[in-house]
Amino acid sequence: MRIISIVNQKGGCGKTTTAVNLAAVLAAKGRRVLLVDLDPQSHCAAALGVPEDEIEYSTIDLLLDPPSGQFNASQIGSRTWEVAYGLRLLPSTVRLARAEAPGGGLMEAGDRDRRLKRGLEAFSDSMDYCLIDCPPTIGLLTFNALRAADEVVVPVETGFLATRGAQRQWATLRAMAARIGRPVRARIVPNLLHDERSLDRELLEALRSHFGAGVSPHPIRDHLDIREATAFGRAVIEHAPESEATRDYQRLAAWLETESAAVIEPPVQDEAEVSSPSPGVTAPAGTIRSEPPASRLGDESGIREVEVSSRVAELVQRLRPRRSSGAGVTDRVSGPEPVSGRIRIVQPAALGDRIAVTGDFNQWHEAGLLLRSLADQAEGPQWVGIEVPGESEVRYRLVVDGKSMLDPSNPRVVDGPDGLPASVIGATTGKEAARATTGVTIEVGALDRDAVKAI
């Protein structure tokens, strides 16, 4: 069984639409296909007309209790939905949202990043393909999907921000290759293309120039038939079998079956610098060159290659006041401020609609703890912040509008519990150490035990 994970941290890029329609086209070609929904929003079921209130067995059941042997036909029939001949769906439900939370069952498992791989082995003799629709976050669910996959498909909307996001996604896959100790095979699928627009065509060429043979030569155009099919709860090949939309997915399926994926090699140990293809230079067929190191905050950070939002770094740098040599005047910087028994994390309010933080202090819950406005404090309305407990070094990441990222104002980076980079700060340093580290004068107060319990 060939396992393909469909992943992108950006929402709205067409992951579910790609998964559903690619699975349906492969099934129409006579392949036995299992579509696995790993997104708690259960969009695959909605897109294929499966009533959520009738789902009895779902992906959370497979993750929490992986079978020990092969499923027979009767067991597969009772655990999946046959949505078309040759196409079966293992749906998700909202129960999946708790899987990564403390007490949800997955976090506590010793093989928590291999549960999906174990579970899918039960289908390996009965299916030709398994397509996994991943959530738009990097957490244990996506990590399970990447571990299990033989290759990865990254749908990329042909928009400027989405195209830049593809580079960050590639860096994440390269970090994953380092984590699992083997190359990751990957493909980029340009999606929602308006080929009559010159900007879309230019962005498509930029993708091909940067990623070479990793980009599908058959982009998926933004067809009305695709939107109508989704509204009716059908794959487009069922809704409009003779349409151009169907032909787009048929060409994509043929490319996937006949051409090799690009290969993302793990970074060399202690690699100091990596280079990306020069503009206009296409990478050799079947390979993807390394991504450049992620954006850094000035020259202060010695951060190795990590995924950092350039927009975050830009805002932090723009909002940082210049240093003053006057007595009693200090900088106001964003990022964490270490205080005895607690950490105060401050970020620019302009980063997004919802700015949160997750880390060791809340068991890395996906949603994170929401940062609140500091309008009534010295920082002013352009900042948001929160205090979290910590008695030693604490690892954390920002969660901006649902997307996990490092704190660009903090140069210290270590591995998080999922093997991906995380920001880190020590919480037991005193007032003088804090001033030396951040340049911010901090008043050390007593720890509010009730507040800690609430967190």
N, C-alpha and C positions, 0 to 999 in steps of 0.2 A: 504494500500500500504506500503510495507516494503522498507525503504530508506536506501541504503548502499553507503557511500562515500568512494571512493578509493583514498588514499592520501599518499604521501611521499614527503618530501622536496627535496629529492635527484632526480635529473633528470636521465633518462636512466635506471630506475629500472623496467620499464614495466607497469606503471600505465595504460596507454591507451590500451596496448595489453591485460592486465588483464580485464579491463572494457569491451572492445569490445567482447572478446571471452567468458567471463563469461555471459554477457548479451545474446549472441547468443545461448549458450548452455541452459540457462534457458528458452528461447523462444522455443527452439526445444523440451523441455519437456512439452510444452503446457502452460507455464506461459505467462502472458501479461507483457511485459517489456518495460519500458521507460529508454533510455540511455541519460543522460544529460551531455553535454560537457561544463565544466566550465573553460576550458583552452583557452585563446585567440588564441593559435596557431592552433586551430581547427583540431587537429589530429584525432579525432573520425570520422569526415566527410571524411578525406582522407583515413582512414583505412577501411571505409565501402563504398568507391566509390561514395560519395555524392559530386556533383560539387559545390564548394563554391560560384561561381558566380550566382548560381540559388537559393541561400538561401535568403528567404525574412523575415522569422521570426526566431529569435535566442534567446539564453539565455539572452542577454542584454535586449531584449524587455520584457521578463518575469520579470526580475529584476526591471526594471524601471517602469513598469506598471503591477503589479501583479493583476490577475483577482479577482473579488469579489465572484465568485461562481464556480460551477462545469462546466467544459467544456463538451459539448455534442460530439458525434462522429464526426460530421462535423467540429467542431472547432478544435478538436485534429488533424484531417486529414489535416487541412489547416496550422497548426502550427508545425507539425512534419513530419519526413520522415519515411515511412515504408520501412525499409531496408531488412526485412525478415518477414515471417508470425509470428505475435505476437511480433515483435521487432520494436519499433519506436525510432527514434533519434531526440532529440532537440539539434541542432548543435550550435556551437559558430562561431563567425567571429572576425575579428580584431577589430571591434567596442568594443568588450568586454574589450580590453586593457585599454580603457579610463574610465572604470567604477569606478576604485579606485582613479583616479586622480581628482584634484580639478576641479569642474565644470562638472565632468562626470556623476553626478546624484546620485551615490550610497553613496558617502561620506557625502553629505548634508542631506540624508534621516534620519529621526528620528529613523526608525526601520532598519537601514542599515545592521545590522547583522542578520535580520530575513526575508529579502525580498525573498530569495529563498524558505524558508519554506512556506511562504504565497503563493507563486506562484505555488508550487508543490501540494498544496491542491486542485487545480483545476483538477488534474489528479487522485486523490485518489480513486474515485469510478470506474475508468476505467482501472487501472493497478494493477498488483499484486506486481511488483517490480519496484523500481527506482534506477538505478546505476548512480552515479555521478563521472565523471572523473575530478579530481581537478588539478589545476596548481601546478608546483613544487616550490611554495612559500607559506609563511604564511602571508596572507593579508586578506582583507575583503571578497574576493571571497571564499577562503578556509574556513574562519571563518563562512560564510553563509552555506557552505556545512556541516561543523561539527555541526552547530546548527540544521540543518534540519535532520541529520542522526539518524536512529535508531541504527546503528552500523557502524563501520569503518573497512575497509580492507586495510592493509599496505603491498604492494608487496615489498619484500626485495631481492635484488640480492645476491647470495651467494658468496660475495667477502668480504674481510676484512674490507674495509672502509664502505661498505654498511651495514655490520652487526653492526658496531659501530654506524652508523647513525640510526639504528633501535632503539637503546637505547635513543638517543636524541629525536626521533619521539615519543616514549612512554612518555617521560617527557613532550613534548608539549601537548599530549592528556590528560595527567594528569592535566596540567595547564588549559586546556579547561574544564575538568570536574569541576574544582574549579570555573571557570568563570560562567558556566551555572548552577552550584549548583546541579548537579546530576551525577551519574556514567556514564562513556562512555563504551560501549561494543565494543570490538575490536578484530581483528584477524590479524595474520601475515601470509603472503603467501610467502614462499621461491620461488624465481623465477630465471629463467635462470640457472638452476642447471645442472652441468656436473657431473653426479653421478659416472663416471669412475675416477674422480679426488679425491685423498685422501683429499686434502685441502678443496674442496667443501663439502665433507662428514663431515669433522671435524667441519666446520663452521655451517653446518646444525644442528649437534648435540649441538653445543654451543647455537644456537638459542633456541632449544627445552629445553635445561637445564635452560636457563635464563628466558624464557617466558612460559614454561610449556604448558598447554592446550590452550594457545593463538596461538600456531603455528599449521598451517595446517599439518596434517599427509600425505597430498598428494601434494608434491612440483610440480611446473611446470618446466619441463626440457627444455633445450635449443634445441628445435627441428627446423630443417630446414623448415618443413612444416609451422611453424608459421611465419617465415620470408617471405616465398613465398606467403602465404595468404595475409599478409599485403601489399606486393608489388602489388598484383592483386586487392587490395581494397575489400577483403572479410574476413569474419570470418573463422577460420580454420575448423570449423565444416561444412561449405559450401565447402571450398576448398579441404579438405581431410577428409571426414566424418569417414573413418575407420582407421585413423592414430592413432599412440600413442599420438600425440599432442592433438587430440580431446578427447581421453580417459583421459588424464591428467585433462583437464578442466571439463569433466563430473564428475570425482571423486571429484574435488574441489566443484562443484555445489552441489553434493549430501551431502558433509560434511557441506556446508553452510546451506542447508535446514534442516538437521536432527540433527546437533549438536549445542549446545549453544556457543556463543562467550564468550571470557574472559571479565572480568569486571574490569575496571580501576576506583577505587574509588577516589573521591576528597581528597586532603590532609587535614589532621586535622588542624583546625585553630591554628595559632601560633606554628605549628609543628617545633621543633628545629632540629630534625634529623630523617632520614628515612633509613631503611636498605633494601638491595636488597638480593635476594636469594644467598646463598653460592654456589660456583662452584660445579656442579654435583648434586645440589638439585633441583628437579622439583617442581614448585609451584602447589598448589592444583588445581584440575580441576575447571575451571570456574572463577578463580581469577588471578589477576596479582599483585604481590607485588610492593611496591613503588620503584621508582628509587632512587639511591643515589643522594645527592646534586651534582650540576654541578661542573666542574673543577673550582678551584679558583687560583688566581694569588698569589702564596705563601700563607702566612697566613694573608695578609693584608686585604682581603675583608671579609665582613660579609654578603655576598650575600646569599639570600635565594635560594631555588632550582630554577634554570633557565637554559635555553639552551645556552651553551657556547661552541664554537668549541675548542676542546683540542689542535688542530693544531695551532690555533691562539694564545692561551695562551703560548704554547711552543715556538713559534717564538718570541713573545714579550719578554719572559723571557730570551731567548738566546741572543737577540740583545741588551738587556739593559746593558749598561756599569756599572761597579762597581762604588760605591760611592768613591769620593776623598775628603780628608780633606784639600787639598791645597787651599789657598786663591784664590778666584775668579773662582774656578772650581765647576761646578754643574753637576748633572746627566742630561742625555738626555733620557727621557722616552717617550713611545708612549702614545697615547690617547689625550684627549682634553686639551687645555690650555685656561683657562678663561681669557679674556681680555675685557676691558670696551667696550661694544657695539658689541662685536664679539667673536666668539670662533674659535680657531685654532685647528684642529683635525689632528693628525699625526699618521701614522701606518706604520709597516714594509712593504716594497714593495714586499717582498717574500710571502705575504699572499695569493696572487692569481693573475690571469691575469687581473681581473677588480675589483678594490677596490673602493667602493663608500660609501656614508653616506646618510641616509634619516632621517627625523625627523620633529619637529614642524616648522622648518624654510622653508620646501618645501612641506607642507601638506602631508607628509609621502608618497610621490610618490614612487612607487614600485622600479623603476630603481635607484633612488638616485642621488646624485651629485658626480661626479667622482673626486677622489683624484688624484692630479697631482704630478709628480716627483719633489723632492726637491734637485736634483743634483746640481743646481746652488746656493744653499743656504747652511747654516752651517751644516744642518743635513746630507747632502750627498746623493748619489744615492740609498742607501738602504732604504730610507724613501719616503713616499708619504704623501701629506697633502692638506688641503683646509681650507679657512676661511669662516665661515657662520655667518649671523647676529643673534643677540639675546640680548634682554634687560632684561631678567629675567632667571629663570631656564628653560633650554631647554632639551627636551627629544629627544633621537636619537637612531638609531641602525646602525651597519655596514652592508653593502651589499657586500659580497665577492663572486664573480663569480655567482651572481644571488641568493645567499642564505643569508637570513637575520640572524644576530646574534648580541649578546651584545658585547660591547667593554670590553675585558677582563682586560684591564689596568685601568678601572674605576670601583671602588667598589660600586658606588652609583647606585641603581636600583629602579625604580618605575614602576607602571603600565602604558603601552602605551595606545593610543586611542582605540586599538582593545582588550584591556584587558590583553595582553601578556606583559612580562617584557620588559622594555626599560632602557637604560643607561640615566643618567641625570647629568647635570652640570649647575652651575649658571654662567651667563655671565657678571654680573655686579660687580663681585669682582675685586678689583684693583690689581696693580702689586705685592704688598706685600702679599695679600691674595693668589694670584696665586702661588707665590713662596712657601708659607707655605703649600699649597695643593699638589703641584706636584714636588717641588724641582727644578723647571726650571725657570731660569731668563727670564722674558718676557719684551720686550720693548713695551709699549702701544703707538699705533699710532692712528691717526685720522681714523675714519671709512670712507671707500671709498663708497660714496652713489651710484655712478654709478654701482659699482660691486654688491651692494646689489640689485639694480633694475634688474640686469641681472640674478641674482639668483632667 
